[in-house]
Amino acid sequence: MQPHEYAPESLMMSYGYKPELSEGAIKCPIFQTSTFVFKTAEDGKAFFEIAYGKRQKQAGEEPGLIYSRINNPDLEILEDRLALWDRAEKAAVFESGMSAISTVLMEFLTPGQVVLYSTPVYGGTHHFMNHVLQKFGITAVSFDVGASDAEIETIIQANGPGRLGMIYIETPANPTNALIDMAMCARIAQRHSTDGRRVVTAVDNTYMGPLWQHPLAHGADLVIYSATKYIGGHSDVIAGAVLGHAADIQKIKVLRTFLGNMCSPHTGWLLLRSLETLKVRMEQQQANAVQVAAFLQSHPKVEKVYYLGLLDAEKDTAQYAIYKSQCLGSGAMVSFDVKGGEAEAFRFLNHLRLTKLAVSLGGTESLAEHPATMTHTDIPDAEKDRIGISEKLIRLSVGIEHYNDIIHDVQQALEYV
């Protein structure tokens, strides 16, 4: 019989775990320990050399467990399974999405460099780039959705082409669902890389999760997730992840060791559980979102709907072309402009019953929020106006409830607008 390659959803139950090493337990236990015993002093020396990046592991050599700030069975098994979805060489998990983002930025940027980022971008990322990195002599410069290669090049030239250290994009953008061409950004980064300086392309893929988009396949160096969202999927854990080439992830893990922002064993165990149902959850959420978006588009009190699935009606647009080239689905994030402004948006939000008024996304329950005054409140008003985060914009994270019930809830709340 020919060798069979299992799909990621099949491997989520067992990949990377050996029951015989844990008393035959069918599921990976929580390794709630701070430190691990070495068999010999020579083993301890070898483990530390690899963990601290002093040398690469030799053929057939297995890195050993040292200390849970450095490695832990729950984290290592989780990282192995996460890598399968994006076909990444390696992964690193963190205790929050922002710790994953900040560690990547700090590892691959140095004082004097520029990070070029797409807008809109998650509010926490925007703040870290424009306020925290500034303290380390790193400049954050943005480009808008729809910017061409030539327009981005003009921005780079205006800020010193030799200073570009990273292109950081979030696609689809939060909360407008606008798409950025990942392959184009990767080409620009490669064009500005030299033998002594590589421009890194990093993509925040949280909105699409590991199912509906694979940035590494389009030239990205790193893919970043707030694992709190679809990967965790139950609104009960805070976590982050970074995936990419083994050498890059090794650098990230070394910095993670000294920042101490690694994922805890218990968080890792919860994420292992969640990965088992990732595909079925995300497929149901997407199916529900298609129905909700169609309802909103036909409602007289809704001015505009922002949902990738609606791009099928705009086949002559650049956004549709990007969607077809890099997305494997339309996802479950739906934003819309209610007719009116903040007052009308708040009336809608205040009268939801089934859907919960809360930030975050990707959980089993449907959530709604007001980006302009909540998740993106730190973004300057002029920038919010330019990129479409208005007072009338509402963001929905569609859950796994029956779509008829979600639509009923949205419909009755719109009656108060």
Backbone torsions as a table, in degrees:
resi	resn	phi	psi	omega
1	MET	NA	139.1	-179.9
2	GLN	-68.5	146.3	176.6
3	PRO	-56.9	141.2	-177.7
4	HIS	-111.6	130.9	176.7
5	GLU	-95.9	114.3	-177.8
6	TYR	-76.4	146.5	175.9
7	ALA	-71.8	152.6	-179.6
8	PRO	-53.9	-40.9	-177.9
9	GLU	-63.4	-24.8	176.6
10	SER	-79.3	-33.0	-177.4
11	LEU	-80.4	-14.1	-177.7
12	MET	-62.7	-18.0	-177.8
13	MET	-83.4	-24.2	-168.8
14	SER	-143.2	-15.6	-171.0
15	TYR	-60.1	132.3	175.2
16	GLY	81.9	1.0	-177.1
17	TYR	-119.1	133.7	178.2
18	LYS	-114.1	105.0	-177.9
19	PRO	-55.8	-32.3	-176.9
20	GLU	-64.4	-19.5	177.6
21	LEU	-86.0	-5.4	-178.5
22	SER	-133.1	51.4	176.5
23	GLU	57.2	25.2	178.6
24	GLY	78.1	9.4	-179.6
25	ALA	-59.7	129.8	-177.9
26	ILE	-66.0	-31.8	177.4
27	LYS	-111.1	148.7	178.8
28	CYS	-61.2	125.7	177.1
29	PRO	-69.7	168.7	171.0
30	ILE	-85.2	116.2	179.3
31	PHE	-87.1	79.4	-175.5
32	GLN	-85.0	74.9	-178.9
33	THR	-140.2	149.6	179.1
34	SER	-87.4	-35.3	-173.4
35	THR	-137.3	164.9	-176.7
36	PHE	-127.9	146.5	-176.4
37	VAL	-85.0	132.0	175.2
38	PHE	-87.9	145.2	176.1
39	LYS	-73.3	-38.0	179.8
40	THR	-141.5	162.9	176.0
41	ALA	-64.7	-34.3	178.8
42	GLU	-63.2	-37.5	176.6
43	ASP	-63.1	-45.1	179.7
44	GLY	-58.1	-44.4	178.2
45	LYS	-60.3	-46.9	-178.3
46	ALA	-64.0	-42.1	-178.9
47	PHE	-62.3	-42.9	-178.6
48	PHE	-68.0	-37.6	179.7
49	GLU	-59.2	-41.8	-179.6
50	ILE	-73.6	-44.8	-176.3
51	ALA	-62.7	-34.8	-177.5
52	TYR	-93.6	6.5	176.0
53	GLY	73.5	20.4	-179.8
54	LYS	-74.2	-24.7	175.3
55	ARG	-158.3	161.2	175.5
56	GLN	-83.8	151.7	177.9
57	LYS	-69.7	147.4	-179.5
58	GLN	-82.9	164.7	179.8
59	ALA	-57.7	126.6	179.1
60	GLY	82.8	-5.2	-178.8
61	GLU	-83.6	133.3	179.4
62	GLU	-106.3	120.1	176.3
63	PRO	-61.2	139.2	-177.8
64	GLY	-99.5	169.9	179.3
65	LEU	-81.8	138.3	-175.8
66	ILE	-121.5	-60.4	-168.3
67	TYR	-161.9	139.5	-170.5
68	SER	-68.5	-10.9	170.1
69	ARG	-74.5	-22.7	-178.5
70	ILE	-99.3	-51.4	178.3
71	ASN	-156.2	158.4	-176.3
72	ASN	-159.7	142.8	-177.6
73	PRO	-54.8	-40.0	-179.8
74	ASP	-62.6	-40.9	-179.9
75	LEU	-69.1	-43.4	-175.4
76	GLU	-67.4	-40.5	177.9
77	ILE	-67.0	-41.9	177.3
78	LEU	-59.8	-45.5	-179.4
79	GLU	-63.4	-39.7	177.8
80	ASP	-61.9	-41.3	-178.0
81	ARG	-74.3	-38.7	177.9
82	LEU	-60.0	-38.9	-177.3
83	ALA	-62.1	-25.3	-177.2
84	LEU	-64.7	-38.7	-175.0
85	TRP	-63.3	-43.4	-177.3
86	ASP	-97.0	5.6	-176.4
87	ARG	52.8	43.5	179.2
88	ALA	-89.2	155.8	177.2
89	GLU	-71.8	-40.6	-177.2
90	LYS	-149.1	165.2	177.5
91	ALA	-140.6	156.1	174.3
92	ALA	-133.5	133.6	-178.4
93	VAL	-110.7	150.0	-174.4
94	PHE	-132.0	168.7	-178.4
95	GLU	-81.8	-4.2	173.2
96	SER	-162.1	161.3	176.1
97	GLY	-63.6	-40.6	-179.5
98	MET	-66.8	-31.5	177.3
99	SER	-69.7	-33.7	175.3
100	ALA	-65.9	-46.7	-179.4
101	ILE	-62.9	-49.5	-176.7
102	SER	-65.3	-36.2	179.2
103	THR	-66.5	-41.1	177.1
104	VAL	-61.0	-47.0	-178.7
105	LEU	-63.5	-40.2	-178.2
106	MET	-73.7	-30.4	-179.5
107	GLU	-74.4	-39.2	-171.1
108	PHE	-104.5	3.5	176.8
109	LEU	-121.1	145.5	178.4
110	THR	-127.6	160.2	179.9
111	PRO	-53.3	135.7	-178.7
112	GLY	97.0	-15.0	-179.0
113	GLN	-86.5	168.4	178.6
114	VAL	-117.6	135.6	168.0
115	VAL	-106.0	122.5	179.9
116	LEU	-99.2	120.8	-174.5
117	TYR	-127.9	152.7	179.8
118	SER	-84.3	150.5	174.9
119	THR	-124.0	145.6	0.2
120	PRO	-75.2	157.2	178.2
121	VAL	-135.0	158.2	-179.4
122	TYR	-51.2	138.4	-174.8
123	GLY	-56.7	-39.3	179.1
124	GLY	-65.4	-39.2	177.2
125	THR	-65.2	-44.1	179.2
126	HIS	-58.3	-44.6	-178.9
127	HIS	-65.1	-45.4	-177.7
128	PHE	-62.3	-42.4	-178.9
129	MET	-67.7	-42.8	-171.6
130	ASN	-90.6	-14.0	-177.9
131	HIS	-121.6	-43.2	-177.1
132	VAL	-82.1	-50.7	-179.1
133	LEU	-60.4	-29.5	179.1
134	GLN	-57.9	-33.8	-179.8
135	LYS	-67.4	-19.8	-179.3
136	PHE	-103.6	15.5	177.0
137	GLY	75.0	22.6	178.8
138	ILE	-107.4	130.6	-176.7
139	THR	-99.5	132.5	176.5
140	ALA	-102.7	126.7	-179.9
141	VAL	-128.7	135.7	-174.8
142	SER	-107.8	159.7	168.3
143	PHE	-135.5	149.0	-174.7
144	ASP	-87.7	157.0	172.5
145	VAL	-54.9	138.6	179.4
146	GLY	92.5	-7.8	178.5
147	ALA	-64.9	135.7	179.9
148	SER	-82.3	170.9	175.3
149	ASP	-55.2	-45.5	-178.2
150	ALA	-65.2	-39.7	179.9
151	GLU	-67.4	-39.7	177.1
152	ILE	-66.4	-38.6	178.5
153	GLU	-61.9	-38.1	178.1
154	THR	-62.1	-41.1	178.3
155	ILE	-63.6	-43.1	-179.8
156	ILE	-62.5	-45.2	-179.2
157	GLN	-63.2	-36.7	-179.2
158	ALA	-67.7	-22.3	-177.8
159	ASN	-109.9	11.0	177.8
160	GLY	90.8	97.2	-176.1
161	PRO	-58.1	-30.5	179.3
162	GLY	-75.7	-4.2	-178.6
163	ARG	-96.7	-12.4	-175.2
164	LEU	-65.3	122.6	-179.6
165	GLY	-113.0	-27.2	-177.7
166	MET	-156.8	143.1	166.6
167	ILE	-109.5	119.0	-175.6
168	TYR	-116.3	120.9	-179.4
169	ILE	-128.1	151.6	174.2
170	GLU	-123.2	114.0	-176.6
171	THR	-142.8	128.5	-5.3
172	PRO	-61.9	151.0	-177.6
173	ALA	-72.0	144.9	176.9
174	ASN	-97.7	117.1	13.5
175	PRO	-114.0	15.2	-169.6
176	THR	-92.3	-6.3	-178.1
177	ASN	63.3	16.5	177.0
178	ALA	-71.3	143.1	-175.0
179	LEU	-102.9	141.9	174.5
180	ILE	-112.1	138.4	178.7
181	ASP	-75.3	104.8	-176.7
182	MET	-66.6	-41.8	-179.1
183	ALA	-62.2	-39.2	178.1
184	MET	-62.1	-45.6	-179.6
185	CYS	-63.5	-39.1	178.4
186	ALA	-64.5	-38.2	178.4
187	ARG	-65.8	-40.7	178.5
188	ILE	-63.2	-43.7	179.2
189	ALA	-61.5	-42.7	179.5
190	GLN	-65.1	-37.8	-179.6
191	ARG	-63.7	-31.6	-177.4
192	HIS	-97.4	2.4	177.0
193	SER	-84.3	148.3	176.4
194	THR	-127.5	177.3	178.8
195	ASP	-60.2	-33.3	-177.1
196	GLY	-99.7	-4.2	-177.5
197	ARG	-149.1	114.4	178.2
198	ARG	-98.0	129.4	173.3
199	VAL	-87.3	119.1	-175.1
200	VAL	-88.2	138.7	173.2
201	THR	-106.3	118.6	-179.9
202	ALA	-119.1	137.8	-177.4
203	VAL	-126.2	123.4	170.8
204	ASP	-81.5	111.6	-174.4
205	ASN	-106.2	19.8	-174.2
206	THR	-58.4	-42.6	-174.5
207	TYR	-60.5	-37.0	-177.2
208	MET	-96.5	-15.0	-178.9
209	GLY	64.3	178.7	-176.7
210	PRO	-70.7	-7.6	-174.2
211	LEU	-89.2	-43.8	-166.2
212	TRP	-100.1	0.3	179.6
213	GLN	-162.9	137.9	-178.3
214	HIS	-127.7	88.2	-175.0
215	PRO	-56.9	-34.5	-177.9
216	LEU	-62.2	-29.4	179.3
217	ALA	-72.6	-12.5	-179.4
218	HIS	-111.0	18.1	173.1
219	GLY	101.9	-3.6	178.9
220	ALA	-67.6	148.3	175.7
221	ASP	-85.1	-36.2	-176.3
222	LEU	-136.0	141.2	172.5
223	VAL	-119.2	133.0	-173.3
224	ILE	-119.0	141.4	176.9
225	TYR	-131.1	141.3	156.4
226	SER	-83.1	101.6	-177.7
227	ALA	-70.1	-8.9	171.8
228	THR	-56.2	-33.1	-169.6
229	LYS	-81.8	-114.9	-173.0
230	TYR	-65.8	-35.1	-179.0
231	ILE	-63.9	-47.6	174.1
232	GLY	-71.8	-53.5	166.8
233	GLY	73.1	0.9	-177.4
234	HIS	-128.0	11.3	178.8
235	SER	53.9	36.3	-178.9
236	ASP	-131.0	11.8	-178.2
237	VAL	-150.5	147.0	173.6
238	ILE	-111.3	126.7	-178.0
239	ALA	-163.9	165.2	177.5
240	GLY	-143.7	166.1	-179.9
241	ALA	-152.3	149.9	173.9
242	VAL	-132.6	135.8	-179.8
243	LEU	-129.9	150.7	179.1
244	GLY	169.9	-154.8	179.8
245	HIS	-69.1	149.0	-175.0
246	ALA	-56.9	-42.6	-177.2
247	ALA	-64.8	-39.7	178.7
248	ASP	-67.1	-42.8	-178.6
249	ILE	-67.4	-33.4	176.7
250	GLN	-61.8	-42.5	177.1
251	LYS	-61.6	-43.5	180.0
252	ILE	-62.8	-40.1	-179.2
253	LYS	-68.0	-35.5	177.6
254	VAL	-63.3	-45.6	178.0
255	LEU	-65.8	-38.7	177.2
256	ARG	-58.2	-38.5	179.0
257	THR	-58.3	-41.1	-175.7
258	PHE	-86.5	-24.9	173.1
259	LEU	-79.4	-24.3	178.7
260	GLY	70.6	29.6	-177.4
261	ASN	-106.9	31.1	179.0
262	MET	-70.9	160.0	175.3
263	CYS	-69.1	143.1	178.2
264	SER	-79.9	158.5	177.7
265	PRO	-56.4	-40.0	-178.5
266	HIS	-68.2	-41.9	176.5
267	THR	-62.1	-43.1	178.1
268	GLY	-59.5	-41.5	179.3
269	TRP	-64.6	-41.0	177.8
270	LEU	-63.2	-39.7	179.6
271	LEU	-69.4	-35.2	174.6
272	LEU	-59.0	-42.2	177.2
273	ARG	-62.1	-44.4	-175.8
274	SER	-67.8	-33.0	-179.6
275	LEU	-61.5	-25.7	-179.2
276	GLU	-65.0	-27.4	-178.1
277	THR	-114.0	11.5	-176.2
278	LEU	-55.0	-49.1	-174.8
279	LYS	-66.1	-46.0	-177.5
280	VAL	-67.5	-35.3	177.7
281	ARG	-66.1	-50.4	-175.7
282	MET	-65.9	-35.0	177.3
283	GLU	-66.0	-40.6	178.7
284	GLN	-69.3	-40.2	178.2
285	GLN	-61.9	-41.9	178.9
286	GLN	-65.4	-43.7	179.4
287	ALA	-60.0	-40.2	177.5
288	ASN	-66.5	-41.4	-177.8
289	ALA	-63.0	-36.7	177.3
290	VAL	-58.0	-42.9	-179.3
291	GLN	-69.5	-43.1	-178.8
292	VAL	-64.9	-43.2	-179.8
293	ALA	-63.0	-40.4	179.3
294	ALA	-63.8	-39.8	177.9
295	PHE	-64.1	-47.6	-178.6
296	LEU	-61.1	-38.8	-177.5
297	GLN	-63.0	-26.9	-178.2
298	SER	-97.3	0.2	-175.3
299	HIS	-84.3	133.5	-176.4
300	PRO	-66.9	-19.1	-179.8
301	LYS	-94.8	4.2	178.5
302	VAL	-107.4	125.4	-176.3
303	GLU	-83.6	-42.8	-178.5
304	LYS	-155.7	144.3	178.9
305	VAL	-115.4	133.8	178.3
306	TYR	-110.5	99.0	-179.8
307	TYR	-149.2	133.7	-174.8
308	LEU	-60.2	-34.2	-178.9
309	GLY	-63.3	-20.8	179.9
310	LEU	-82.8	-6.7	178.5
311	LEU	-68.6	-16.0	177.9
312	ASP	-61.1	-21.7	178.3
313	ALA	-89.4	2.1	-178.0
314	GLU	-127.7	54.2	-170.6
315	LYS	-69.5	-12.8	179.7
316	ASP	-96.5	12.8	-176.5
317	THR	-102.3	157.8	176.9
318	ALA	-66.2	-35.0	178.7
319	GLN	-62.3	-40.4	178.6
320	TYR	-64.0	-41.2	180.0
321	ALA	-61.7	-42.5	177.8
322	ILE	-65.3	-43.8	-179.7
323	TYR	-55.8	-46.9	-177.0
324	LYS	-71.5	-27.3	-176.6
325	SER	-84.0	-29.3	-173.0
326	GLN	-126.3	-7.8	-178.8
327	CYS	-106.1	140.8	178.6
328	LEU	-102.4	0.6	179.3
329	GLY	-171.0	176.2	-177.9
330	SER	-98.9	-6.5	176.4
331	GLY	73.3	-170.8	-174.6
332	ALA	-127.3	18.7	177.6
333	MET	-102.3	122.4	-178.6
334	VAL	-125.5	125.2	173.0
335	SER	-117.1	153.7	178.2
336	PHE	-154.1	153.0	174.4
337	ASP	-95.4	119.6	172.7
338	VAL	-81.6	148.6	178.1
339	LYS	-69.1	122.3	-177.2
340	GLY	128.2	-133.9	-177.7
341	GLY	-151.9	-145.3	-177.5
342	GLU	-61.2	-43.5	-177.3
343	ALA	-59.6	-43.7	-179.5
344	GLU	-69.5	-38.9	178.0
345	ALA	-63.6	-40.9	179.8
346	PHE	-67.0	-37.3	178.0
347	ARG	-60.8	-43.6	177.2
348	PHE	-59.5	-51.3	-176.8
349	LEU	-62.6	-37.9	-177.2
350	ASN	-73.3	-12.6	-177.6
351	HIS	-111.1	8.9	173.7
352	LEU	-70.4	144.4	-178.6
353	ARG	-116.3	-57.4	179.4
354	LEU	-75.2	-46.7	179.4
355	THR	-74.4	134.7	-176.4
356	LYS	-92.3	139.9	176.5
357	LEU	-84.3	99.0	-177.0
358	ALA	-162.4	153.7	174.1
359	VAL	-81.8	-178.6	-172.4
360	SER	83.5	178.1	-175.6
361	LEU	-165.2	169.7	173.8
362	GLY	83.0	1.6	178.6
363	GLY	-82.4	172.4	-179.3
364	THR	-66.8	-25.7	179.7
365	GLU	-94.0	150.7	176.7
366	SER	-76.7	137.6	-179.2
367	LEU	-128.5	151.2	176.4
368	ALA	-136.3	146.0	178.3
369	GLU	-153.4	172.2	-178.1
370	HIS	-115.7	94.7	-172.8
371	PRO	-53.9	-42.3	-173.7
372	ALA	-59.1	-34.2	-177.4
373	THR	-110.2	-1.0	-177.4
374	MET	-121.3	-94.3	-172.4
375	THR	-63.7	-27.4	-176.4
376	HIS	-116.8	24.7	-176.5
377	THR	-64.2	-26.2	-175.9
378	ASP	-78.7	-14.3	-179.9
379	ILE	-74.4	133.0	-179.4
380	PRO	-54.4	144.3	-175.9
381	ASP	-57.2	-40.9	-179.1
382	ALA	-61.9	-38.7	178.9
383	GLU	-70.0	-41.2	177.4
384	LYS	-59.0	-42.6	178.9
385	ASP	-62.2	-40.3	-176.1
386	ARG	-68.8	-35.3	-174.0
387	ILE	-101.2	6.4	171.1
388	GLY	89.9	15.8	176.1
389	ILE	-94.5	84.1	-173.5
390	SER	-96.2	174.0	179.2
391	GLU	-69.0	-18.3	-178.8
392	LYS	-93.4	-0.4	-176.8
393	LEU	-84.1	132.2	177.2
394	ILE	-123.6	138.5	178.5
395	ARG	-111.6	131.3	176.9
396	LEU	-115.2	132.1	167.8
397	SER	-105.6	110.4	-173.0
398	VAL	-82.4	128.8	-177.0
399	GLY	-93.8	-158.4	-175.6
400	ILE	-103.2	9.0	175.3
401	GLU	-61.0	169.1	175.5
402	HIS	-65.0	133.1	-173.4
403	TYR	-62.1	-29.1	177.7
404	ASN	-63.4	-36.3	-180.0
405	ASP	-72.5	-38.0	176.6
406	ILE	-63.1	-46.1	-179.5
407	ILE	-63.2	-41.2	177.6
408	HIS	-59.5	-42.6	-179.3
409	ASP	-64.2	-45.0	178.3
410	VAL	-62.7	-41.6	-178.5
411	GLN	-63.3	-46.4	-178.4
412	GLN	-68.6	-31.9	178.4
413	ALA	-71.2	-34.1	178.1
414	LEU	-66.9	-22.0	178.3
415	GLU	-63.7	-21.7	-178.7
416	TYR	-89.1	-3.2	179.8
417	VAL	-83.2	NA	NA
